[in-house]
Amino acid sequence: MNFPFNAYLAAFASAFATTLVTLPLWRKWCLRTGLVDDPGRRKIHESPIPLAGGLAVLTGLLLPMLAAALVLQLHGGRIAGAEALLYGLGRRVGQLAAILGGAIGIVLLGWLDDKHELRPLPKFAGQLFIAALVAATGVRITLFVPSVLFSYAITILWLLTVINAFNFMDNMNGLCAGLGAIAAGLFGIVAATHGQYLVALIAFLTTGALLGFLPHNFPQASAFLGDAGSHLVGYLLAVLAILPHFYSELNPRPWAVITPLLVLAVPLADLAWVVILRWRNGQPFYVGDTNHLSHRLVRAGLSRTTAVALIWLTAVALGALALL
């Protein structure tokens, strides 16, 4: 059966509205508790900005999911597509629980970093633990290699890479959230096209939640994602890149597995560039600088808003190529 398009629209709209409405509440909480980004070196804002984005985006994901679960339990028999959805949930309940648990865990890790500026080793250890937890539930990459050990290793490496790629991309208003929304939307289209409705629903929830945050962050920011938010964006996109079956009997093209690399090409290329440059300059790769693509575009004469929009367009173009 064809999964109803209205379900995808409802997932997107509910996540968008929830994030948009709850962010001001989280913003007040952050101001009251001191969870803010203070002005300083390499920063252009002149007053403290609440780090409310990650908390609002997570709320935009969890509340619609809880509401949908309640509606399915009470009125599932009268809703189109509910039978297929309940069947899929029954088969993947363990993986979905681990994915949501990982999302909450990565936000908590980012919140601790925002609040206490964790040292690199404990921060990396937290990322590694969450990545290993997700891989242990069966959400893994295989790349056609019949080895469980290889599957675990490549999956953990992928999760760590994408999480940190988006963390690095959170360097200008709207950049990280916009790239995340574009990538999630593309993954949603891929999954929906191939009938993978659970994956598509998660992707469209992610897209809606991130777009609900953007009006508070671009072009002027009243809230930032913070490490909690950038970690969450990277985590969600890394998982969404693993969940769809890009190669299947319906899509028998082995090269289709490069789709995630094209969809995430911009943050991955930026990560590779700055890590190599920092290594060549003899500085730790985790120490921030102004050598990211966005910074170079601004130094070339573009405004920050134009630079971010240009990077978004590049991501859309590469994603469209991936769909083809």
C-alpha positions as CSV (number, residue, x, y, z in Angstrom):
1,M,0.0,0.0,0.0
2,N,1.0,3.6,-0.5
3,F,1.6,5.4,2.7
4,P,-0.6,8.5,2.9
5,F,1.2,11.8,2.1
6,N,-0.8,13.5,4.8
7,A,1.1,11.6,7.5
8,Y,4.4,13.1,6.2
9,L,2.9,16.5,6.1
10,A,1.5,16.1,9.6
11,A,5.0,15.0,10.9
12,F,6.6,18.0,9.3
13,A,4.0,20.6,10.4
14,S,3.7,19.3,13.9
15,A,7.5,19.4,14.5
16,F,7.8,22.8,12.9
17,A,5.0,24.3,15.0
18,T,6.3,22.7,18.2
19,T,9.8,24.0,17.9
20,L,8.7,27.4,16.8
21,V,6.3,27.8,19.8
22,T,8.5,26.2,22.5
23,L,11.7,27.9,21.6
24,P,10.8,31.2,23.4
25,L,10.0,29.2,26.5
26,W,13.4,27.4,26.3
27,R,15.0,30.8,25.6
28,K,13.6,32.2,28.9
29,W,14.8,29.1,30.8
30,C,18.3,29.5,29.3
31,L,18.5,33.1,30.3
32,R,17.3,32.3,33.8
33,T,19.8,29.5,34.3
34,G,22.7,31.2,32.6
35,L,22.9,28.8,29.6
36,V,24.0,31.5,27.2
37,D,26.8,32.2,24.7
38,D,28.7,35.2,26.0
39,P,30.4,37.7,23.6
40,G,34.1,37.0,23.1
41,R,36.9,36.1,20.6
42,R,35.7,35.1,17.1
43,K,32.1,36.1,18.0
44,I,30.1,39.0,16.6
45,H,27.2,39.2,19.0
46,E,27.5,41.9,21.7
47,S,25.2,40.5,24.3
48,P,24.6,36.9,25.7
49,I,22.6,34.7,23.4
50,P,20.6,31.8,24.9
51,L,21.7,28.3,23.8
52,A,18.1,27.1,23.5
53,G,18.1,25.7,20.0
54,G,19.0,22.1,20.8
55,L,16.4,21.8,23.5
56,A,13.7,23.3,21.3
57,V,14.6,21.0,18.4
58,L,14.5,17.9,20.6
59,T,11.1,19.0,21.9
60,G,9.9,19.4,18.4
61,L,10.8,15.8,17.7
62,L,9.6,14.2,20.9
63,L,6.3,15.9,21.5
64,P,4.8,15.1,18.1
65,M,6.1,11.5,18.4
66,L,4.4,11.1,21.8
67,A,1.2,12.7,20.5
68,A,1.2,10.4,17.4
69,A,1.8,7.3,19.6
70,L,-1.2,8.3,21.8
71,V,-3.5,8.9,18.8
72,L,-2.5,5.6,17.2
73,Q,-3.3,3.7,20.4
74,L,-6.7,5.4,20.8
75,H,-7.9,5.9,17.2
76,G,-5.5,3.8,15.1
77,G,-8.3,1.8,13.5
78,R,-9.8,4.9,11.9
79,I,-6.6,6.4,10.5
80,A,-5.3,5.7,7.0
81,G,-1.9,4.0,7.1
82,A,-2.1,3.3,10.8
83,E,-1.9,-0.5,10.3
84,A,1.3,-0.2,8.3
85,L,2.8,2.2,10.8
86,L,2.0,0.0,13.8
87,Y,3.4,-3.0,12.0
88,G,6.6,-1.1,11.3
89,L,6.9,0.2,14.8
90,G,6.5,-3.3,16.2
91,R,9.4,-4.6,14.1
92,R,11.7,-1.7,14.8
93,V,10.7,-0.7,18.3
94,G,14.1,-1.6,19.8
95,Q,16.0,0.4,17.2
96,L,13.7,3.4,17.5
97,A,14.0,3.4,21.3
98,A,17.8,3.4,20.9
99,I,17.7,6.1,18.3
100,L,15.6,8.4,20.5
101,G,17.6,7.5,23.6
102,G,20.8,8.4,21.6
103,A,19.2,11.7,20.6
104,I,18.4,12.6,24.3
105,G,21.9,11.4,25.3
106,I,23.7,13.5,22.7
107,V,21.7,16.6,23.7
108,L,22.6,16.0,27.4
109,L,26.2,15.7,26.4
110,G,26.1,18.9,24.4
111,W,24.3,20.6,27.2
112,L,27.1,19.7,29.6
113,D,29.6,21.0,27.1
114,D,27.6,24.3,26.8
115,K,27.3,24.6,30.5
116,H,30.8,23.5,31.7
117,E,33.0,23.4,28.5
118,L,34.0,19.8,28.7
119,R,37.5,18.8,27.9
120,P,38.0,17.0,24.5
121,L,38.5,13.5,26.0
122,P,35.3,13.2,28.0
123,K,33.3,14.9,25.2
124,F,34.7,12.3,22.7
125,A,34.1,9.5,25.1
126,G,30.4,10.5,25.4
127,Q,30.1,10.6,21.6
128,L,31.7,7.2,21.3
129,F,29.4,5.6,23.9
130,I,26.3,6.9,22.2
131,A,27.5,5.8,18.7
132,A,28.3,2.3,20.1
133,L,24.9,2.1,21.7
134,V,23.2,2.9,18.3
135,A,25.4,0.4,16.5
136,A,24.6,-2.3,19.0
137,T,20.9,-2.1,18.3
138,G,21.4,-3.1,14.6
139,V,21.5,0.4,13.1
140,R,24.7,-0.3,11.2
141,I,26.5,0.2,7.9
142,T,27.7,-2.9,6.0
143,L,29.0,-1.6,2.6
144,F,28.5,-5.2,1.4
145,V,31.4,-6.5,3.7
146,P,30.3,-9.6,5.6
147,S,32.0,-8.7,8.9
148,V,30.2,-7.7,12.1
149,L,33.4,-6.1,13.4
150,F,33.8,-4.0,10.3
151,S,30.1,-3.0,10.5
152,Y,30.5,-1.8,14.1
153,A,33.7,0.1,13.3
154,I,32.5,1.9,10.2
155,T,29.2,2.8,11.8
156,I,30.8,4.3,14.9
157,L,33.3,6.1,12.7
158,W,30.5,7.5,10.5
159,L,28.4,8.7,13.5
160,L,31.4,10.4,15.1
161,T,32.4,12.0,11.8
162,V,29.0,13.5,11.0
163,I,28.3,14.6,14.6
164,N,31.5,16.6,14.6
165,A,31.1,17.8,11.0
166,F,27.8,19.6,12.0
167,N,29.4,20.8,15.2
168,F,32.1,22.4,13.2
169,M,29.5,23.9,10.8
170,D,27.8,25.7,13.6
171,N,29.8,28.9,13.0
172,M,27.3,31.3,11.4
173,N,23.7,32.1,12.0
174,G,21.4,29.5,10.3
175,L,24.2,27.5,8.7
176,C,24.1,24.3,10.7
177,A,20.3,24.2,11.1
178,G,19.8,25.1,7.4
179,L,22.1,22.4,6.2
180,G,20.5,19.9,8.6
181,A,17.0,20.7,7.3
182,I,18.1,20.4,3.7
183,A,19.8,17.0,4.3
184,A,16.9,15.7,6.4
185,G,14.4,16.7,3.7
186,L,16.4,14.9,1.0
187,F,16.7,11.8,3.1
188,G,12.9,12.0,3.7
189,I,12.3,12.1,-0.1
190,V,14.6,9.2,-0.7
191,A,12.9,7.1,2.0
192,A,9.4,8.0,1.0
193,T,10.1,7.2,-2.6
194,H,11.2,3.7,-1.7
195,G,8.3,3.1,0.7
196,Q,10.4,3.3,3.9
197,Y,7.7,5.3,5.7
198,L,9.2,5.1,9.2
199,V,12.5,6.5,8.1
200,A,10.7,9.2,6.0
201,L,8.6,10.2,9.0
202,I,11.7,10.7,11.2
203,A,13.3,12.6,8.4
204,F,10.4,15.0,7.9
205,L,10.0,15.4,11.7
206,T,13.7,16.5,11.7
207,T,13.2,18.8,8.8
208,G,10.2,20.5,10.4
209,A,11.9,20.9,13.8
210,L,15.0,22.5,12.3
211,L,13.0,24.8,10.1
212,G,10.9,25.8,13.2
213,F,14.2,26.9,14.8
214,L,15.5,28.9,11.8
215,P,13.3,32.0,12.3
216,H,14.9,32.4,15.7
217,N,18.4,32.1,14.3
218,F,18.6,33.5,10.8
219,P,19.5,36.1,9.7
220,Q,19.5,37.6,13.2
221,A,19.8,35.3,16.2
222,S,17.8,35.4,19.3
223,A,18.9,31.9,20.1
224,F,21.8,29.6,19.1
225,L,21.8,25.8,18.7
226,G,24.7,25.5,21.1
227,D,26.7,22.3,21.2
228,A,23.5,20.5,22.3
229,G,21.8,21.5,19.1
230,S,24.7,21.0,16.7
231,H,25.4,17.6,18.2
232,L,21.8,16.7,17.8
233,V,21.7,17.8,14.2
234,G,24.8,15.8,13.3
235,Y,23.5,12.7,15.2
236,L,20.1,12.8,13.5
237,L,21.6,13.2,10.0
238,A,24.2,10.4,10.6
239,V,21.4,8.1,11.7
240,L,19.1,9.1,8.8
241,A,22.0,8.4,6.4
242,I,22.2,4.8,7.7
243,L,18.5,3.9,8.0
244,P,17.3,4.0,4.4
245,H,18.1,1.1,2.1
246,F,19.8,3.0,-0.8
247,Y,20.5,-0.3,-2.5
248,S,17.7,-2.8,-2.8
249,E,15.8,-4.9,-5.3
250,L,13.7,-1.9,-6.1
251,N,16.8,0.2,-6.6
252,P,19.4,-2.2,-7.8
253,R,22.3,0.2,-8.3
254,P,25.3,-0.4,-6.0
255,W,26.5,3.2,-6.6
256,A,23.3,4.4,-4.9
257,V,25.1,3.9,-1.5
258,I,27.1,7.2,-2.2
259,T,23.8,9.1,-1.9
260,P,24.5,10.0,1.8
261,L,28.0,11.3,0.9
262,L,26.5,13.7,-1.7
263,V,23.7,14.8,0.6
264,L,26.2,15.5,3.4
265,A,29.1,16.6,1.1
266,V,29.2,20.2,2.3
267,P,29.7,19.6,6.1
268,L,32.0,16.6,5.4
269,A,34.2,18.5,3.0
270,D,34.4,21.4,5.4
271,L,35.4,19.1,8.2
272,A,38.1,17.4,6.1
273,W,39.4,20.8,5.0
274,V,39.8,22.4,8.4
275,V,41.2,19.2,10.1
276,I,43.9,18.9,7.4
277,L,44.7,22.6,7.6
278,R,44.9,22.5,11.4
279,W,47.1,19.5,11.2
280,R,49.4,21.2,8.7
281,N,49.6,24.2,11.0
282,G,50.5,22.1,14.0
283,Q,47.4,22.9,16.0
284,P,44.9,20.5,17.6
285,F,42.0,19.7,15.2
286,Y,39.4,20.4,17.9
287,V,40.5,24.0,18.5
288,G,38.3,26.4,16.6
289,D,39.4,28.9,14.0
290,T,38.1,31.0,11.1
291,N,39.2,28.8,8.2
292,H,35.8,27.3,7.5
293,L,34.1,27.7,4.1
294,S,31.7,30.2,5.5
295,H,34.5,32.4,6.9
296,R,36.4,32.2,3.6
297,L,33.4,33.4,1.7
298,V,33.0,36.3,4.0
299,R,36.6,37.2,3.7
300,A,36.1,37.1,-0.1
301,G,33.6,39.9,0.2
302,L,30.2,38.3,0.8
303,S,27.9,39.2,3.7
304,R,27.4,36.5,6.3
305,T,23.8,36.1,5.1
306,T,24.8,35.7,1.5
307,A,27.6,33.3,2.4
308,V,25.2,31.1,4.3
309,A,22.6,31.2,1.5
310,L,25.2,30.2,-1.0
311,I,26.3,27.2,1.1
312,W,22.7,26.2,1.4
313,L,22.3,26.4,-2.4
314,T,25.4,24.3,-2.9
315,A,24.0,21.6,-0.5
316,V,20.6,21.6,-2.4
317,A,22.4,21.2,-5.7
318,L,24.5,18.3,-4.5
319,G,21.5,16.7,-2.9
320,A,19.5,17.0,-6.1
321,L,22.4,15.2,-7.9
322,A,22.1,12.5,-5.3
323,L,18.4,12.1,-6.0
324,L,19.2,11.6,-9.7
